[in-house]
Amino acid sequence: EEKTTSAIPANVRMISGCQDAQTSADVSNIAQFGLPPNAGPGGAGGACTCSFLTAMGQNPSPTWLDLLASIRGVLSQKGFTQIPE
């Protein structure tokens, strides 16, 4: 473990696409998030991923909590009920 820590220093955070009792939604048209068609395979992708990309486009240097709040806000504005954590 010590060898790995020195070889690959990182501060890792994970965002779950939704709460345990929810299902993460897919979108068939990522353009509704203002993303280019080549941002997802065949113009499709996950709602949380699209919200993440949108949030990062709006603020490329957010705090961890600001990013999570932005992702949740984008999802809510687009009519998705999943709540990332």
Residue pairs with C-beta under 8 A, 6 or more apart in sequence:
13 64
15 48
15 52
15 68
15 71
15 84
15 85
16 84
16 85
17 24
17 46
17 47
17 48
17 49
17 82
17 84
18 24
18 48
18 82
18 83
18 84
18 85
19 82
19 83
19 85
22 81
22 82
22 83
23 82
24 46
24 47
24 48
24 82
25 46
25 47
25 48
25 80
25 82
26 44
26 45
26 46
26 47
27 33
27 44
27 45
27 46
27 47
27 50
28 43
28 44
29 43
29 44
30 37
30 39
30 40
30 43
30 44
30 45
30 50
31 37
31 43
32 78
33 50
33 51
33 53
33 54
33 74
33 78
34 54
34 57
35 45
35 50
35 53
35 54
37 43
39 45
39 50
39 53
40 49
40 50
47 75
47 78
47 80
47 82
48 71
48 75
48 82
48 84
50 74
51 70
51 71
51 72
51 74
51 75
51 78
51 80
51 84
52 67
52 71
54 74
55 62
55 67
55 70
55 71
55 73
55 74
56 62
56 67
58 70
59 66
59 67
59 70
62 70
68 84
68 85
71 84
72 83
72 84
75 82
75 83
75 84
